[in-house]
Amino acid sequence: MTSKQRFLAVLNRQVPDRLPVTTHHVMPYYLDKYLNGISNDAFFDRFGMDPIQWVSDHKPDPGTRDYYDPDHRPGYLEPRRIASDNWRITTEEIPDPQYTTVRYTFHTPKKNLTLVLQSNDYTSWVTERLIKEKSDIDIIAAYATKPVCDVAAVNAKAAAYGERGMIRGTVICFDVYGQPGCWQDASVLYGIEDLIMATYDDPEWVHAFLKILMDRKGVFIDSMRGAHIDISELGGGDASSTVISPKIFDAFVAPYDAPLIERAHAAGQRIVYHTCGGMMPFLERLADMKPDAMETFTPPGMGADVDLREAKRRIGDRVCFIGGFDQKEYFMQSTPEETRAAVRACFEAAGPGGGYILCPSDHFFDAKTPLLEAFAEEARNCRYQPRG
């Protein structure tokens, strides 16, 4: 099989020729520090993994007066920003002795909103939340642009990539810094601790907030019809069992993300639900939303709780599994033989019957080359017996 065929077989919970092996986002920090800044595709070639190309092509909705922000220069995995006369974003660098710090101002006719991000060589994080007053969500509802998928741009990239590997997208995130899932996007904009408290103190406001975000994401999902994307990401770690209770999940996560999955299916798209955190108490709840795949199946060694074999037993006939590998231990601290054994353990736990993609449980920033080589090579040796 080609890598593309292998991925598609597994996403359809069929048995491929061998275990697909890949990684989540290939982080620029890792490529720069360890591999002299080679490209993503060169990384996959170097280690013999099954490649993924991420696409994030947005455009203004033709039915509006929205336009591409002429001052925006997209960053890592960031789409071109869509602006309007009522929704513009400007930036201001803030002096800081340690981190790159930027204030983003969202200009609207009624009120300006601000967000502050800090960054280092690894990643970025929010230090000032966009939503400071509950009425700020009304500003988003009234003025935020609703980009649509640039299907032609996506399909041109997919055609150029051919059988090389998977084309992977994401459900639209909030401008500047957001996440695909409704609850996860809200937690970035308001703060997870405050959002959890609001589910008890003012649940009607939380529902109104989530609906605003869901409606924006829904417009984008509906526009994906005809896009040659193999799978798109929804969800986020703040909807994991290490952050929220089953009660909050049932009331505030599933009612907003499950309809988006249904809309994606109606548009001919597949969805992978991303849960970087505890999953075991939520396994059936996650599968009940009917995603095509689930990730990250993070093991205890990475701070979560997943027993991959038990998860496969409980829901393995319902969704494709992506992840489950402890990259902290087996990309940095083990011997090559131990890394190979860990690959085999994942294959034996989740591989039977197909429907499993071996992948680190989310990003990695540091890795020893011999361990990455052992990881990929051993996975390529995990083969399925031909039927009949």
C-alpha positions as CSV (number, residue, x, y, z in Angstrom):
1,M,0.0,0.0,0.0
2,T,1.0,3.6,-0.4
3,S,0.9,5.7,2.7
4,K,-2.3,7.4,1.5
5,Q,-4.0,4.0,1.0
6,R,-2.7,2.8,4.4
7,F,-4.1,5.7,6.2
8,L,-7.5,5.6,4.5
9,A,-7.8,1.8,5.2
10,V,-7.2,2.4,8.9
11,L,-9.5,5.4,9.1
12,N,-12.2,3.1,7.7
13,R,-11.2,0.6,10.4
14,Q,-9.9,-1.9,7.8
15,V,-6.7,-3.9,8.0
16,P,-3.8,-2.4,6.2
17,D,-0.6,-4.1,5.0
18,R,1.3,-2.9,8.0
19,L,1.0,-0.6,11.0
20,P,0.9,3.0,9.9
21,V,3.4,5.1,11.7
22,T,3.5,8.9,11.9
23,T,3.6,11.8,14.3
24,H,1.4,14.7,15.2
25,H,2.6,18.2,14.2
26,V,6.4,18.1,13.5
27,M,7.5,21.0,15.7
28,P,9.8,23.6,14.2
29,Y,11.8,23.6,17.4
30,Y,12.7,19.9,16.8
31,L,13.5,20.4,13.2
32,D,15.7,23.4,13.8
33,K,17.6,22.0,16.8
34,Y,18.2,18.4,15.6
35,L,17.9,18.4,11.8
36,N,19.2,21.7,10.6
37,G,15.8,23.0,9.8
38,I,14.7,20.5,7.2
39,S,11.1,20.4,6.0
40,N,8.2,18.3,7.3
41,D,8.4,16.1,4.2
42,A,12.1,15.7,4.6
43,F,11.5,14.6,8.2
44,F,9.1,11.9,7.1
45,D,11.5,10.7,4.4
46,R,14.4,10.7,6.8
47,F,12.7,8.4,9.3
48,G,10.5,6.4,6.9
49,M,7.2,7.4,8.5
50,D,3.9,7.8,6.8
51,P,3.6,11.5,6.0
52,I,0.9,14.0,6.9
53,Q,0.4,17.3,5.3
54,W,-1.7,19.8,7.3
55,V,-3.9,22.2,5.4
56,S,-5.5,25.4,6.8
57,D,-6.9,27.3,3.8
58,H,-9.5,29.8,4.6
59,K,-11.1,32.5,2.5
60,P,-13.8,35.2,3.0
61,D,-17.4,34.1,2.7
62,P,-18.4,35.3,-0.8
63,G,-21.7,36.3,0.6
64,T,-20.1,39.0,2.9
65,R,-17.9,42.0,2.6
66,D,-15.1,40.3,4.5
67,Y,-11.6,40.3,3.1
68,Y,-8.1,39.0,3.7
69,D,-6.3,41.0,6.4
70,P,-3.6,42.8,4.3
71,D,-1.4,43.3,7.4
72,H,-1.4,39.6,8.5
73,R,1.5,37.3,7.9
74,P,0.5,33.7,8.7
75,G,2.7,31.8,11.2
76,Y,3.1,28.1,11.8
77,L,0.0,26.2,10.7
78,E,-1.9,29.4,10.7
79,P,-4.4,30.3,8.0
80,R,-4.7,33.7,6.4
81,R,-6.7,35.9,8.7
82,I,-10.1,37.2,7.5
83,A,-11.0,40.7,8.5
84,S,-13.9,43.1,7.8
85,D,-14.6,46.8,8.4
86,N,-16.1,45.8,11.7
87,W,-13.5,43.2,12.8
88,R,-9.8,44.2,12.5
89,I,-6.8,42.9,14.5
90,T,-3.7,45.0,15.2
91,T,-0.6,44.0,17.2
92,E,1.7,45.7,19.6
93,E,5.0,44.2,20.9
94,I,5.4,44.5,24.6
95,P,9.0,44.6,26.0
96,D,9.8,41.5,28.1
97,P,13.2,40.3,29.2
98,Q,12.4,36.6,28.7
99,Y,9.6,36.0,26.3
100,T,8.3,37.4,23.0
101,T,5.1,39.2,24.2
102,V,2.4,40.6,21.9
103,R,-0.9,42.3,22.6
104,Y,-3.6,41.8,20.0
105,T,-6.4,44.3,19.8
106,F,-9.7,43.3,18.1
107,H,-11.2,46.5,16.8
108,T,-15.0,46.6,16.5
109,P,-17.6,49.5,16.2
110,K,-18.8,49.0,19.7
111,K,-15.8,47.9,21.8
112,N,-12.2,46.8,21.4
113,L,-11.1,43.5,22.9
114,T,-7.5,42.6,23.8
115,L,-5.5,39.4,24.1
116,V,-1.9,39.0,25.1
117,L,0.3,36.1,24.0
118,Q,3.8,35.1,25.1
119,S,6.1,32.7,23.2
120,N,9.4,31.0,23.5
121,D,11.2,28.6,21.2
122,Y,8.8,25.8,22.1
123,T,5.3,27.2,22.0
124,S,3.0,30.1,22.8
125,W,0.5,30.7,25.7
126,V,-2.1,33.2,26.7
127,T,-1.3,35.7,29.5
128,E,-4.4,38.0,29.1
129,R,-7.7,36.4,28.1
130,L,-9.8,38.0,25.4
131,I,-13.1,37.6,27.3
132,K,-12.9,39.8,30.4
133,E,-16.6,40.7,30.8
134,K,-19.5,38.3,30.0
135,S,-20.9,40.8,27.6
136,D,-17.8,40.5,25.5
137,I,-19.3,37.4,23.9
138,D,-21.9,39.6,22.3
139,I,-19.1,41.5,20.6
140,I,-17.9,38.2,19.1
141,A,-21.5,37.3,18.0
142,A,-22.1,40.6,16.4
143,Y,-18.8,41.3,14.6
144,A,-16.4,38.3,14.3
145,T,-15.9,37.1,10.8
146,K,-16.9,33.6,9.7
147,P,-14.3,32.3,7.3
148,V,-15.1,29.5,4.9
149,C,-12.9,26.7,3.5
150,D,-11.0,27.5,0.4
151,V,-11.8,24.2,-1.2
152,A,-9.9,24.9,-4.4
153,A,-6.7,25.7,-2.5
154,V,-7.1,22.6,-0.4
155,N,-7.7,20.4,-3.4
156,A,-4.7,21.8,-5.3
157,K,-2.5,20.8,-2.3
158,A,-4.1,17.4,-2.0
159,A,-3.6,16.7,-5.7
160,A,0.0,17.7,-5.5
161,Y,0.6,15.5,-2.5
162,G,-1.0,12.5,-4.2
163,E,-0.4,9.1,-2.7
164,R,2.4,10.4,-0.5
165,G,0.3,10.6,2.7
166,M,-2.6,12.0,4.6
167,I,-4.2,15.4,4.1
168,R,-5.2,16.6,7.5
169,G,-7.2,19.7,8.5
170,T,-8.7,21.3,11.5
171,V,-12.1,22.7,12.4
172,I,-11.7,26.5,12.4
173,C,-10.2,28.0,15.6
174,F,-10.7,31.5,17.0
175,D,-8.6,34.2,15.5
176,V,-5.0,34.5,16.7
177,Y,-5.1,31.7,19.3
178,G,-7.8,29.2,19.5
179,Q,-8.7,25.5,19.4
180,P,-11.0,23.3,17.2
181,G,-13.5,22.2,19.9
182,C,-16.2,24.6,21.2
183,W,-15.4,24.0,24.9
184,Q,-11.7,24.1,24.2
185,D,-12.0,27.4,22.2
186,A,-14.0,28.9,25.0
187,S,-11.5,27.9,27.6
188,V,-8.7,29.6,25.7
189,L,-10.7,32.8,25.4
190,Y,-12.0,32.9,29.0
191,G,-9.7,30.6,31.0
192,I,-10.5,27.1,32.0
193,E,-10.8,27.7,35.7
194,D,-13.3,30.6,35.2
195,L,-15.2,28.6,32.6
196,I,-15.6,25.6,34.9
197,M,-16.9,27.9,37.7
198,A,-19.3,29.6,35.3
199,T,-20.9,26.3,34.5
200,Y,-22.1,26.3,38.1
201,D,-22.6,30.1,38.6
202,D,-24.1,31.1,35.2
203,P,-24.7,28.0,33.0
204,E,-27.0,30.0,30.6
205,W,-24.1,32.3,29.8
206,V,-21.8,29.3,29.1
207,H,-24.3,27.8,26.8
208,A,-24.7,31.1,24.9
209,F,-20.9,31.4,24.6
210,L,-20.6,27.9,23.3
211,K,-23.4,28.4,20.8
212,I,-21.7,31.5,19.3
213,L,-18.5,29.5,18.8
214,M,-20.4,26.4,17.5
215,D,-22.3,28.6,14.9
216,R,-19.0,30.0,13.6
217,K,-17.4,26.6,13.3
218,G,-20.6,25.2,11.7
219,V,-20.4,27.7,8.9
220,F,-16.8,26.6,8.2
221,I,-17.7,22.9,8.3
222,D,-20.6,23.3,5.9
223,S,-18.2,25.0,3.5
224,M,-15.9,22.0,3.5
225,R,-18.1,20.0,1.1
226,G,-15.9,18.8,-1.8
227,A,-12.6,19.4,0.0
228,H,-10.2,16.5,-0.4
229,I,-9.3,16.4,3.3
230,D,-8.8,12.9,4.7
231,I,-9.6,13.9,8.3
232,S,-10.0,17.1,10.3
233,E,-9.4,17.7,14.0
234,L,-12.0,18.7,16.6
235,G,-11.8,18.7,20.4
236,G,-9.0,19.6,22.8
237,G,-7.4,18.7,26.1
238,D,-9.6,20.9,28.3
239,A,-12.4,18.5,27.6
240,S,-10.5,15.6,29.1
241,S,-11.3,13.7,32.3
242,T,-8.2,15.2,33.9
243,V,-9.8,18.6,33.6
244,I,-13.6,18.3,33.8
245,S,-16.2,16.0,35.2
246,P,-18.5,13.7,33.2
247,K,-21.3,16.0,34.2
248,I,-19.7,19.0,32.5
249,F,-18.8,16.9,29.5
250,D,-22.4,15.8,29.1
251,A,-23.8,19.2,29.5
252,F,-21.3,21.5,27.8
253,V,-19.0,19.5,25.5
254,A,-21.0,16.8,23.7
255,P,-24.1,19.0,22.9
256,Y,-21.9,21.4,20.9
257,D,-19.1,19.2,19.4
258,A,-21.4,16.2,18.5
259,P,-23.6,18.3,16.1
260,L,-20.4,19.6,14.4
261,I,-19.3,16.0,13.8
262,E,-22.7,15.3,12.3
263,R,-22.4,18.4,10.1
264,A,-19.0,17.3,9.0
265,H,-20.3,13.9,8.0
266,A,-23.1,15.6,6.0
267,A,-20.4,17.6,4.2
268,G,-18.5,14.4,3.3
269,Q,-15.7,15.0,5.9
270,R,-14.2,12.8,8.6
271,I,-13.4,14.0,12.1
272,V,-10.7,12.9,14.6
273,Y,-11.5,14.0,18.1
274,H,-8.4,15.2,20.0
275,T,-8.3,14.5,23.7
276,C,-4.8,15.3,25.1
277,G,-5.5,14.2,28.7
278,G,-7.4,11.6,30.6
279,M,-9.8,9.6,28.5
280,M,-10.7,6.3,30.3
281,P,-13.8,7.6,32.1
282,F,-15.0,9.3,28.9
283,L,-14.3,6.6,26.3
284,E,-17.9,5.7,25.5
285,R,-18.9,9.3,25.7
286,L,-16.3,10.3,23.2
287,A,-17.3,7.4,20.9
288,D,-21.0,8.3,21.2
289,M,-20.3,11.6,19.4
290,K,-19.5,9.4,16.4
291,P,-16.1,10.7,15.4
292,D,-14.3,8.7,12.7
293,A,-11.1,8.6,14.9
294,M,-9.9,9.5,18.3
295,E,-6.6,10.6,19.7
296,T,-4.3,11.0,21.7
297,F,-4.6,8.0,24.1
298,T,-2.0,9.5,26.3
299,P,-0.5,6.9,28.7
300,P,0.2,7.4,32.4
301,G,3.9,8.1,31.8
302,M,2.8,11.2,29.9
303,G,0.5,12.5,32.6
304,A,-2.8,10.9,31.5
305,D,-4.5,7.6,32.2
306,V,-5.0,5.5,29.0
307,D,-4.7,1.7,29.1
308,L,-4.5,1.1,25.3
309,R,-5.5,-2.5,25.4
310,E,-8.5,-1.8,27.6
311,A,-9.6,1.2,25.4
312,K,-9.4,-1.1,22.3
313,R,-11.6,-3.6,24.1
314,R,-14.2,-1.1,25.0
315,I,-14.5,1.0,21.8
316,G,-12.1,-0.4,19.3
317,D,-14.9,-1.6,17.0
318,R,-16.3,2.0,16.8
319,V,-13.5,4.3,16.0
320,C,-10.0,4.4,14.6
321,F,-7.3,5.0,17.3
322,I,-4.4,7.4,16.8
323,G,-1.6,7.8,19.3
324,G,-0.9,5.9,22.5
325,F,2.9,6.1,22.4
326,D,4.9,7.5,25.3
327,Q,7.3,9.9,23.5
328,K,8.8,11.3,26.7
329,E,10.2,7.9,27.7
330,Y,10.8,6.2,24.4
331,F,12.1,9.2,22.4
332,M,14.5,10.5,25.0
333,Q,15.2,8.1,27.9
334,S,15.2,4.5,26.7
335,T,17.4,2.3,24.7
336,P,16.5,1.5,21.0
337,E,15.5,-2.0,22.1
338,E,13.2,-0.6,24.8
339,T,11.6,1.7,22.2
340,R,11.1,-1.2,19.8
341,A,9.4,-3.2,22.6
342,A,7.1,-0.2,23.3
343,V,6.1,-0.1,19.7
344,R,5.3,-3.8,19.7
345,A,3.3,-3.4,22.9
346,C,1.2,-0.7,21.3
347,F,0.6,-2.8,18.2
348,E,-0.4,-5.8,20.3
349,A,-2.8,-3.7,22.4
350,A,-4.5,-1.7,19.7
351,G,-3.5,-3.2,16.4
352,P,-5.6,-6.3,16.1
353,G,-8.3,-6.0,13.5
354,G,-6.7,-2.8,12.1
355,G,-8.0,0.7,12.9
356,Y,-4.9,1.8,14.6
357,I,-2.2,4.5,13.7
358,L,0.9,4.4,15.8
359,C,1.7,8.0,16.8
360,P,3.2,9.8,19.8
361,S,0.6,11.1,22.2
362,D,0.6,14.7,20.8
363,H,3.7,16.8,20.1
364,F,7.3,16.1,20.9
365,F,10.1,18.8,21.0
366,D,13.2,16.7,21.8
367,A,14.1,13.3,20.5
368,K,17.2,11.2,20.1
369,T,17.7,10.2,16.5
370,P,18.4,6.5,17.2
371,L,15.2,6.2,19.1
372,L,13.1,7.8,16.4
373,E,14.8,5.4,13.9
374,A,13.9,2.4,16.1
375,F,10.3,3.7,16.6
376,A,9.7,4.0,12.8
377,E,11.6,0.9,11.8
378,E,9.9,-1.4,14.3
379,A,6.5,0.0,13.3
380,R,7.2,-0.8,9.6
381,N,7.9,-4.4,10.7
382,C,4.5,-4.7,12.4
383,R,2.7,-6.4,9.6
384,Y,-0.8,-7.9,9.3
385,Q,-1.2,-11.4,8.0
386,P,-3.1,-11.5,4.6
387,R,-6.6,-12.8,4.9
388,G,-7.6,-16.0,3.3
